[in-house]
């Protein structure tokens, strides 16, 4: 429900140069298993080539290149380069129209004798590890920068890399930079590995069905009445115009939670804005009763009609009393604005996030029920409407994620119908009442991830 103008940190786009690849159009019968490599064992000495490994027995030819130009007559596996600093040496191997180049060696820089290679470090394929080539001098210092697709992964500078949910379907690689005293530095990029996509399975672990004929379950839901003043949050942080009453949350004969906003009786309450209240409505929370940590959180609900209405199904960090908003974190599963009856909003809030994801709904949100959900994982949140994903926030996309990712602890649920406010906008003067209906709330594990915390 709260709105901030802080946007997600922009990511720096880095073009990663592929140092070896089979060109398009090559017959499937011949592929490169490992590229050729060159090594320098002694500064000032000869450079030696290790030819490529091919998928079939072939006869290949060798070419040495200095600063991109072929050296006439140099077709063997060894080459003594010019001594001029800054000269770039490459070894090229050709077979059946396929050309593949080695790692480069630059005279005067650290010589990296081959390519770094990455592999899965465990059977579960959750961690990547690097195998490094030798260097000349051997004591050169290596530093690392991992990439997910074309993007640098912020803070990923270790020799291993813990895969994130957002890496699935993308190519992972690492750039290794070497430095040594008196020599120039050398950077070289590893092979790339495409991370497999893990299908998601869901298992229901908690539900609220709002059965017809029953009362609202006080073991799950508690009201937050008033205009926010009693909670040291006048206007609920958004200059809203309503006073909340628990009596305006009821379960109807169809088995739906109905929250009603009305002008009737509002004036008997004195709101923070210095006059009798304009509206009364309702708000229910699970704070102190039931908490949740990770999983799929979804509600099937029907939105309000009327300009100025603002319905929401959302979550707040259960540590809000110790770490005030936005430090506690907020996940808005859905926000439905009467002034924009065809748009669904999903928004994360925290120290470094606040960008809404939106999707246009063909028939709008008020004429029929729709299912609004998030898949909430330790390093990713994805928003859905009727099973269609429309926004994803990855932990790795935030600047300083160790401090700005605040979606890693218990949260509680909130359902409310607000009126006006900074996001709801001006209220139609002719509007007398509005309501929302919630058919159910479900929480499920995602591949076993997710829990319910009973208080």
QUIGIQUI-V715142 format. One record per residue. RES is the residue in one small letter. PHI is phi in whole degrees, 0 to 359 (999 if undefined). BURIAL is I if it has 24 or more other C-alpha atoms within 12 Angstrom, else O. Layout:
res:RES phi:PHI burial:BURIAL
res:RES phi:PHI burial:BURIAL
This chain:
res:x phi:999 burial:I
res:x phi:281 burial:I
res:x phi:243 burial:I
res:x phi:229 burial:I
res:x phi:261 burial:O
res:x phi:288 burial:O
res:x phi:262 burial:O
res:x phi:301 burial:I
res:x phi:297 burial:O
res:x phi:287 burial:O
res:x phi:258 burial:O
res:x phi:278 burial:O
res:x phi:269 burial:O
res:x phi:240 burial:O
res:x phi:281 burial:O
res:x phi:263 burial:I
res:x phi:277 burial:O
res:x phi:278 burial:O
res:x phi:272 burial:I
res:x phi:207 burial:I
res:x phi:192 burial:O
res:x phi:283 burial:I
res:x phi:292 burial:O
res:x phi:292 burial:O
res:x phi:89 burial:O
res:x phi:284 burial:O
res:x phi:301 burial:O
res:x phi:299 burial:O
res:x phi:292 burial:O
res:x phi:232 burial:I
res:x phi:225 burial:I
res:x phi:267 burial:I
res:x phi:278 burial:O
res:x phi:223 burial:I
res:x phi:284 burial:I
res:x phi:291 burial:I
res:x phi:220 burial:I
res:x phi:234 burial:I
res:x phi:218 burial:I
res:x phi:238 burial:I
res:x phi:271 burial:I
res:x phi:216 burial:O
res:x phi:299 burial:I
res:x phi:93 burial:O
res:x phi:265 burial:O
res:x phi:279 burial:O
res:x phi:258 burial:I
res:x phi:246 burial:I
res:x phi:256 burial:I
res:x phi:251 burial:I
res:x phi:297 burial:I
res:x phi:292 burial:I
res:x phi:256 burial:O
res:x phi:250 burial:I
res:x phi:283 burial:O
res:x phi:216 burial:O
res:x phi:291 burial:O
res:x phi:221 burial:O
res:x phi:256 burial:O
res:x phi:247 burial:I
res:x phi:241 burial:I
res:x phi:243 burial:I
res:x phi:221 burial:I
res:x phi:261 burial:I
res:x phi:238 burial:I
res:x phi:243 burial:I
res:x phi:51 burial:O
res:x phi:87 burial:O
res:x phi:250 burial:O
res:x phi:295 burial:O
res:x phi:266 burial:O
res:x phi:302 burial:O
res:x phi:80 burial:O
res:x phi:262 burial:O
res:x phi:234 burial:O
res:x phi:265 burial:O
res:x phi:263 burial:I
res:x phi:223 burial:I
res:x phi:207 burial:I
res:x phi:263 burial:I
res:x phi:278 burial:I
res:x phi:298 burial:O
res:x phi:268 burial:O
res:x phi:292 burial:O
res:x phi:298 burial:O
res:x phi:90 burial:O
res:x phi:286 burial:O
res:x phi:259 burial:I
res:x phi:249 burial:I
res:x phi:228 burial:I
res:x phi:241 burial:I
res:x phi:243 burial:I
res:x phi:239 burial:I
res:x phi:230 burial:I
res:x phi:204 burial:I
res:x phi:49 burial:I
res:x phi:83 burial:O
res:x phi:264 burial:I
res:x phi:246 burial:I
res:x phi:220 burial:I
res:x phi:252 burial:I
res:x phi:278 burial:I
res:x phi:297 burial:I
res:x phi:273 burial:I
res:x phi:235 burial:I
res:x phi:253 burial:I
res:x phi:297 burial:I
res:x phi:93 burial:I
res:x phi:253 burial:I
res:x phi:303 burial:I
res:x phi:272 burial:I
res:x phi:259 burial:I
res:x phi:270 burial:I
res:x phi:130 burial:I
res:x phi:254 burial:I
res:x phi:293 burial:I
res:x phi:231 burial:I
res:x phi:244 burial:I
res:x phi:215 burial:I
res:x phi:288 burial:I
res:x phi:271 burial:O
res:x phi:216 burial:O
res:x phi:296 burial:O
res:x phi:283 burial:O
res:x phi:57 burial:O
res:x phi:251 burial:O
res:x phi:225 burial:I
res:x phi:255 burial:I
res:x phi:231 burial:I
res:x phi:248 burial:I
res:x phi:251 burial:O
res:x phi:264 burial:I
res:x phi:284 burial:I
res:x phi:285 burial:I
res:x phi:227 burial:I
res:x phi:234 burial:I
res:x phi:285 burial:I
res:x phi:294 burial:O
res:x phi:272 burial:O
res:x phi:301 burial:I
res:x phi:268 burial:I
res:x phi:254 burial:I
res:x phi:234 burial:I
res:x phi:231 burial:I
res:x phi:221 burial:I
res:x phi:274 burial:I
res:x phi:235 burial:I
res:x phi:245 burial:I
res:x phi:64 burial:I
res:x phi:272 burial:I
res:x phi:259 burial:I
res:x phi:295 burial:I
res:x phi:272 burial:I
res:x phi:299 burial:I
res:x phi:79 burial:O
res:x phi:269 burial:I
res:x phi:236 burial:O
res:x phi:270 burial:O
res:x phi:281 burial:I
res:x phi:235 burial:I
res:x phi:222 burial:I
res:x phi:277 burial:I
res:x phi:293 burial:I
res:x phi:255 burial:I
res:x phi:304 burial:I
res:x phi:292 burial:I
res:x phi:281 burial:I
res:x phi:298 burial:O
res:x phi:86 burial:O
res:x phi:252 burial:O
res:x phi:271 burial:I
res:x phi:258 burial:I
res:x phi:212 burial:I
res:x phi:221 burial:I
res:x phi:260 burial:I
res:x phi:252 burial:I
res:x phi:246 burial:I
res:x phi:245 burial:I
res:x phi:221 burial:I
res:x phi:202 burial:O
res:x phi:300 burial:O
res:x phi:71 burial:O
res:x phi:241 burial:O
res:x phi:288 burial:I
res:x phi:278 burial:I
res:x phi:227 burial:I
res:x phi:241 burial:I
res:x phi:213 burial:I
res:x phi:258 burial:I
res:x phi:286 burial:I
res:x phi:296 burial:I
res:x phi:250 burial:I
res:x phi:234 burial:I
res:x phi:279 burial:O
res:x phi:279 burial:I
res:x phi:295 burial:O
res:x phi:272 burial:O
res:x phi:268 burial:O
res:x phi:300 burial:O
res:x phi:261 burial:O
res:x phi:241 burial:O
res:x phi:239 burial:O
res:x phi:226 burial:O
res:x phi:295 burial:O
res:x phi:239 burial:I
res:x phi:201 burial:I
res:x phi:208 burial:I
res:x phi:231 burial:I
res:x phi:261 burial:I
res:x phi:52 burial:I
res:x phi:294 burial:O
res:x phi:302 burial:O
res:x phi:87 burial:O
res:x phi:258 burial:O
res:x phi:271 burial:O
res:x phi:296 burial:I
res:x phi:286 burial:I
res:x phi:288 burial:O
res:x phi:280 burial:O
res:x phi:244 burial:I
res:x phi:247 burial:I
res:x phi:232 burial:I
res:x phi:279 burial:I
res:x phi:244 burial:I
res:x phi:271 burial:I
res:x phi:101 burial:I
res:x phi:252 burial:I
res:x phi:97 burial:I
res:x phi:300 burial:O
res:x phi:294 burial:O
res:x phi:256 burial:O
res:x phi:56 burial:O
res:x phi:211 burial:O
res:x phi:305 burial:O
res:x phi:68 burial:I
res:x phi:56 burial:I
res:x phi:77 burial:I
res:x phi:224 burial:I
res:x phi:58 burial:I
res:x phi:287 burial:I
res:x phi:255 burial:I
res:x phi:257 burial:I
res:x phi:249 burial:I
res:x phi:276 burial:I
res:x phi:229 burial:I
res:x phi:293 burial:I
res:x phi:293 burial:I
res:x phi:266 burial:I
res:x phi:250 burial:I
res:x phi:222 burial:I
res:x phi:251 burial:I
res:x phi:272 burial:I
res:x phi:288 burial:O
res:x phi:272 burial:O
res:x phi:84 burial:O
res:x phi:232 burial:I
res:x phi:287 burial:I
res:x phi:244 burial:I
res:x phi:249 burial:I
res:x phi:245 burial:I
res:x phi:248 burial:I
res:x phi:210 burial:I
res:x phi:278 burial:I
res:x phi:299 burial:O
res:x phi:79 burial:O
res:x phi:295 burial:I
res:x phi:293 burial:O
res:x phi:282 burial:O
res:x phi:246 burial:I
res:x phi:259 burial:O
res:x phi:272 burial:I
res:x phi:299 burial:I
res:x phi:276 burial:O
res:x phi:87 burial:O
res:x phi:209 burial:O
res:x phi:305 burial:O
res:x phi:299 burial:I
res:x phi:270 burial:I
res:x phi:220 burial:I
res:x phi:237 burial:I
res:x phi:207 burial:I
res:x phi:210 burial:I
res:x phi:213 burial:I
res:x phi:237 burial:I
res:x phi:225 burial:I
res:x phi:257 burial:I
res:x phi:303 burial:I
res:x phi:77 burial:I
res:x phi:248 burial:O
res:x phi:221 burial:I
res:x phi:240 burial:I
res:x phi:219 burial:I
res:x phi:218 burial:I
res:x phi:69 burial:I
res:x phi:114 burial:I
res:x phi:269 burial:I
res:x phi:243 burial:I
res:x phi:215 burial:I
res:x phi:221 burial:I
res:x phi:260 burial:I
res:x phi:211 burial:I
res:x phi:243 burial:I
res:x phi:277 burial:I
res:x phi:274 burial:I
res:x phi:245 burial:I
res:x phi:125 burial:I
res:x phi:295 burial:I
res:x phi:104 burial:I
res:x phi:282 burial:I
res:x phi:209 burial:I
res:x phi:262 burial:I
res:x phi:208 burial:I
res:x phi:238 burial:I
res:x phi:207 burial:I
res:x phi:222 burial:I
res:x phi:235 burial:I
res:x phi:299 burial:I
res:x phi:292 burial:I
res:x phi:268 burial:I
res:x phi:300 burial:I
res:x phi:289 burial:O
res:x phi:263 burial:O
res:x phi:230 burial:O
res:x phi:301 burial:O
res:x phi:302 burial:I
res:x phi:267 burial:I
res:x phi:298 burial:I
res:x phi:287 burial:I
res:x phi:90 burial:I
res:x phi:213 burial:I
res:x phi:236 burial:I
res:x phi:271 burial:I
res:x phi:294 burial:I
res:x phi:207 burial:I
res:x phi:228 burial:I
res:x phi:237 burial:I
res:x phi:255 burial:I
res:x phi:299 burial:I
res:x phi:284 burial:I
res:x phi:222 burial:I
res:x phi:287 burial:I
res:x phi:244 burial:I
res:x phi:244 burial:I
res:x phi:251 burial:I
res:x phi:251 burial:I
res:x phi:231 burial:I
res:x phi:217 burial:I
res:x phi:264 burial:I
res:x phi:232 burial:I
res:x phi:191 burial:I
res:x phi:302 burial:I
res:x phi:223 burial:I
res:x phi:211 burial:I
res:x phi:174 burial:I
res:x phi:278 burial:I
res:x phi:278 burial:I
res:x phi:256 burial:I
res:x phi:229 burial:I
res:x phi:214 burial:I
res:x phi:273 burial:O
res:x phi:256 burial:I
res:x phi:305 burial:O
res:x phi:256 burial:O
res:x phi:76 burial:I
res:x phi:254 burial:I
res:x phi:261 burial:I
res:x phi:275 burial:O
res:x phi:205 burial:O
res:x phi:286 burial:I
res:x phi:223 burial:I
res:x phi:256 burial:I
res:x phi:246 burial:I
res:x phi:211 burial:I
res:x phi:231 burial:I
res:x phi:264 burial:I
res:x phi:249 burial:I
res:x phi:239 burial:I
res:x phi:302 burial:I
res:x phi:227 burial:I
res:x phi:198 burial:I
res:x phi:232 burial:I
res:x phi:235 burial:I
res:x phi:259 burial:I
res:x phi:225 burial:I
res:x phi:227 burial:I
res:x phi:51 burial:I
res:x phi:83 burial:O
res:x phi:260 burial:O
res:x phi:286 burial:O
res:x phi:224 burial:I
res:x phi:193 burial:I
res:x phi:221 burial:I
res:x phi:245 burial:I
res:x phi:257 burial:I
res:x phi:305 burial:I
res:x phi:293 burial:I
res:x phi:276 burial:I
res:x phi:270 burial:I
res:x phi:291 burial:I
res:x phi:51 burial:O
res:x phi:300 burial:I
res:x phi:299 burial:O
res:x phi:248 burial:O
res:x phi:258 burial:I
res:x phi:274 burial:I
res:x phi:247 burial:I
res:x phi:247 burial:I
res:x phi:231 burial:I
res:x phi:213 burial:I
res:x phi:295 burial:I
res:x phi:234 burial:I
res:x phi:239 burial:I
res:x phi:267 burial:I
res:x phi:219 burial:I
res:x phi:232 burial:I
res:x phi:204 burial:I
res:x phi:236 burial:I
res:x phi:264 burial:I
res:x phi:231 burial:I
res:x phi:69 burial:I
res:x phi:86 burial:I
res:x phi:300 burial:I
res:x phi:260 burial:I
res:x phi:292 burial:I
res:x phi:84 burial:O
res:x phi:298 burial:I
res:x phi:266 burial:I
res:x phi:302 burial:O
res:x phi:298 burial:O
res:x phi:275 burial:O
res:x phi:285 burial:I
res:x phi:253 burial:I
res:x phi:202 burial:I
res:x phi:202 burial:I
res:x phi:206 burial:I
res:x phi:233 burial:I
res:x phi:234 burial:I
res:x phi:238 burial:I
res:x phi:285 burial:I
res:x phi:199 burial:I
res:x phi:232 burial:I
res:x phi:236 burial:I
res:x phi:230 burial:I
res:x phi:230 burial:I
res:x phi:283 burial:I
res:x phi:244 burial:I
res:x phi:50 burial:O
res:x phi:88 burial:O
res:x phi:264 burial:I
res:x phi:140 burial:I
res:x phi:210 burial:I
res:x phi:248 burial:I
res:x phi:247 burial:I
res:x phi:269 burial:O
res:x phi:248 burial:O
